[in-house]
Amino acid sequence: MSIEVNQVTKVYGEQKALKDVSFSIKTGEVVGFLGPNGAGKSTLMKIITGVIPPTSGQVKVEGFDVVTDDLEVKRFLGYLPENNPLYLDMFVKEYLEFVAGMYHLPNKKERVEEMVLKTGLTLERKKKIGALSKGYRQRVGLAQALIHDPKVLILDEPTSGLDPNQIIEIRNLITEIGKEKTILLSTHIMQEVKAICGRIIIIKSGQIIADDATGHLQQTLSEEQQVVLIEFNSDPVESELAQVEGITHVKRIKDNHWIVQGTTGKDIRQDLFNFAVSKQIAVLSMQKKEKSLEEVFQELTNK
């Protein structure tokens, strides 16, 4: 396992930020770590990276304990924190050489050039970091997290505050990196999770409330209740439509367009079609709607 989190609790005064959190991430997985603000995401990421210790429990990265073997862990770990602290008065290339020196890399200059190329900083490498846009500063942050070629990458809100074009650029970069690394990614952008992550862990009030493959989590919650979008050529009587077997709720959106909710015992689309035939109404379109990741997240965190 690349990351093993076992019964981790973190207490600040009288507040429990994390409560007996456990999960493991295999080598090569890209995992989305989601939760509302204040759920404990950043706290756990800081514990995994050795920035702060847990109150109890244990975390291992590549088999090394983050508390007792912290220097070994840092060899295998790259970290981009949410606020991405950088030395703004240093030049991009100068800063990356400084970071490479801290890791005692034998091929320092070659590695810096490789990171500059990989993260798209070629035209910016001679500029001061303070003169860069936020998108390019995020690239510098990723370059410093990757410069020692870590096996595990921890990214806390890597696209926070970026414009849509910058988000796409950083997302594509992370996708490319994810082909070679184990990545734990915290974000509030669901499109990012769907595009990058094969698995989702959701935390609420310091506890894990969901841990599943991205598609399977969506599918499972969508199957708890059927939702069908249907368009007729003329509006049916609402009370008659609501009486179709298996239907629990109907709502008219606009002329001839309806949302129909039903139980999960069987597919209600056949019954809807039969209803339309019996009333001599044509079905112009019918689509079974799956819950979006946003809806899944809201449903789980609002329970």
MONORGI-V362598 format. One record per pair of residues at least 4 apart in sequence whose C-alpha atoms are under 7 Angstrom apart, sorted by the first residue. I is the first residue (numbers start at 1). J is the second residue. D is the distance in whole Angstrom. If there is no record, write none. Layout:
I J D
I J D
This chain:
1 24 7
1 25 6
1 26 5
1 27 6
1 62 6
2 25 6
2 26 5
2 27 5
2 61 6
2 62 5
2 152 7
3 24 5
3 25 5
3 26 7
3 60 6
3 61 5
3 62 6
4 23 6
4 24 4
4 25 7
4 59 6
4 60 5
4 61 7
5 21 7
5 22 5
5 23 5
5 24 6
5 58 6
5 59 5
5 60 7
6 21 7
6 22 4
6 23 7
6 57 6
6 58 5
6 59 6
7 20 4
7 21 5
7 22 5
7 57 5
7 58 7
8 18 7
8 19 7
8 20 5
8 21 5
8 22 7
8 54 6
8 56 6
8 57 4
8 58 6
9 18 5
9 19 5
9 20 5
9 21 7
9 54 6
9 55 6
9 56 5
9 57 6
10 16 6
10 17 5
10 18 5
10 19 7
10 54 5
10 55 5
10 56 7
11 15 6
11 16 4
11 17 6
11 55 6
12 16 6
12 17 7
17 40 6
17 206 5
18 40 6
18 206 4
18 207 6
19 206 5
19 207 6
21 207 6
21 208 6
25 29 7
27 182 6
28 180 7
28 181 5
28 182 4
29 182 5
29 183 6
30 178 6
30 182 6
30 183 5
30 184 6
30 197 5
30 198 6
30 199 7
31 183 6
31 184 5
31 185 6
31 197 5
31 198 6
31 199 5
31 200 6
32 184 6
32 185 5
32 186 6
32 193 6
32 197 6
32 199 6
32 200 5
32 201 6
33 184 7
33 185 6
33 186 5
33 187 7
33 200 6
33 201 5
33 202 6
34 186 6
34 187 6
34 188 7
34 201 6
34 202 5
34 203 6
35 39 6
35 41 7
35 202 5
35 203 5
35 204 6
36 204 7
39 203 6
39 204 5
39 205 5
39 206 5
40 44 6
40 205 7
40 206 5
41 45 6
42 46 6
43 47 6
44 48 6
45 49 6
46 50 6
46 51 5
46 52 6
47 51 6
47 52 5
47 53 6
47 54 6
48 59 6
48 66 7
50 66 5
50 67 7
50 70 6
53 67 7
59 65 6
59 66 6
60 64 5
60 65 4
60 66 6
61 65 7
61 66 7
61 73 6
64 69 6
64 72 7
64 73 6
65 69 5
65 70 7
66 70 5
66 73 6
69 73 6
70 74 6
71 75 7
73 77 6
75 150 7
76 150 5
76 151 5
76 152 6
77 150 5
77 151 6
77 152 5
77 153 6
78 145 4
78 146 6
78 150 6
78 152 6
78 153 5
78 154 6
79 145 5
79 153 6
79 154 5
79 155 6
80 84 6
80 141 6
80 142 6
80 145 6
80 154 6
80 155 5
80 156 6
81 155 6
81 156 5
82 156 5
82 157 5
82 158 7
84 141 6
88 128 7
88 129 5
88 130 4
89 128 6
89 129 6
89 130 6
90 94 6
90 95 6
90 128 5
90 129 6
91 95 6
91 126 6
91 127 5
91 128 4
91 129 6
92 96 6
92 125 5
92 126 6
92 127 6
92 128 6
92 129 6
93 97 6
93 125 5
93 126 6
94 98 6
95 99 6
96 100 6
96 112 6
96 144 6
97 101 6
97 108 7
97 109 7
97 112 6
98 102 7
99 103 7
99 144 7
100 104 6
100 105 6
100 108 6
100 147 7
100 148 7
101 105 6
101 108 7
103 148 7
107 111 6
108 112 6
109 113 6
110 114 6
111 115 6
111 147 7
112 116 6
112 147 7
113 117 6
114 118 6
115 119 6
115 143 6
115 147 6
116 120 6
116 121 5
116 122 6
117 121 6
117 122 6
119 139 6
119 143 6
121 125 6
127 131 7
129 137 7
132 136 6
132 137 6
133 137 6
134 138 6
134 162 7
135 139 7
135 162 6
135 166 6
136 140 6
137 141 6
138 142 6
138 158 7
139 143 6
140 144 6
141 145 6
142 146 6
143 147 6
146 150 6
151 181 5
151 182 6
152 181 6
152 182 5
152 183 6
153 181 7
153 182 6
153 183 5
153 184 6
154 183 6
154 184 5
154 185 6
155 184 6
155 185 5
155 186 6
156 185 6
156 186 5
156 187 7
157 186 5
157 187 5
159 167 6
159 170 7
162 166 6
162 167 6
163 167 6
164 168 6
165 169 6
166 170 6
167 171 6
168 172 6
169 173 6
170 174 6
171 175 6
171 192 7
172 176 6
173 177 6
174 178 6
175 179 7
175 196 6
177 181 6
178 182 7
178 183 7
189 193 7
190 194 6
190 293 6
190 294 6
191 195 6
192 196 6
193 197 5
198 213 6
198 214 6
199 212 6
199 213 4
199 214 5
200 211 6
200 212 6
200 213 6
200 214 6
201 210 6
201 211 4
201 212 7
202 208 6
202 209 6
202 210 5
202 211 6
203 207 5
203 208 4
203 209 6
204 208 6
204 209 7
204 301 6
212 216 7
212 217 6
213 217 6
214 218 7
215 219 6
216 220 6
217 221 6
218 222 6
218 291 6
218 293 6
218 296 7
219 223 6
220 224 7
221 296 7
222 226 7
222 290 5
222 291 5
223 264 7
224 264 6
225 261 7
225 262 6
225 263 6
225 264 6
226 261 6
226 262 5
226 263 6
226 264 6
227 259 7
227 260 6
227 261 5
227 262 7
227 288 6
227 289 5
228 259 6
228 260 5
228 261 6
228 286 7
228 287 6
228 288 4
228 289 6
229 258 6
229 259 5
229 260 6
229 286 6
229 287 5
229 288 6
229 289 7
230 257 6
230 258 5
230 259 7
230 285 6
230 286 4
230 287 6
231 256 5
231 257 4
231 258 6
231 283 6
231 284 5
231 285 5
231 286 6
232 256 5
232 257 7
232 281 7
232 282 6
232 283 5
232 284 5
233 256 6
233 281 6
233 282 5
233 283 6
233 284 6
234 256 5
234 281 7
235 255 7
235 256 5
236 241 7
237 241 6
238 242 6
239 243 7
242 247 6
242 249 6
242 250 6
243 247 7
244 271 7
246 262 5
246 263 5
246 268 6
247 261 6
247 262 4
247 263 6
248 261 6
248 262 5
248 263 7
249 260 6
249 261 5
249 262 7
250 258 7
250 259 6
250 260 5
250 261 6
251 258 6
251 259 5
251 260 7
252 257 6
252 258 4
252 259 6
253 257 6
253 258 5
253 259 7
262 268 7
268 272 6
269 273 6
270 274 6
271 275 6
272 276 6
273 277 6
273 283 7
274 278 6
275 279 6
276 280 6
276 281 5
276 282 6
276 283 7
277 281 6
291 295 6
291 296 6
292 296 6
293 297 6
294 298 6
295 299 6
296 300 6
297 301 6
298 302 6
299 303 6
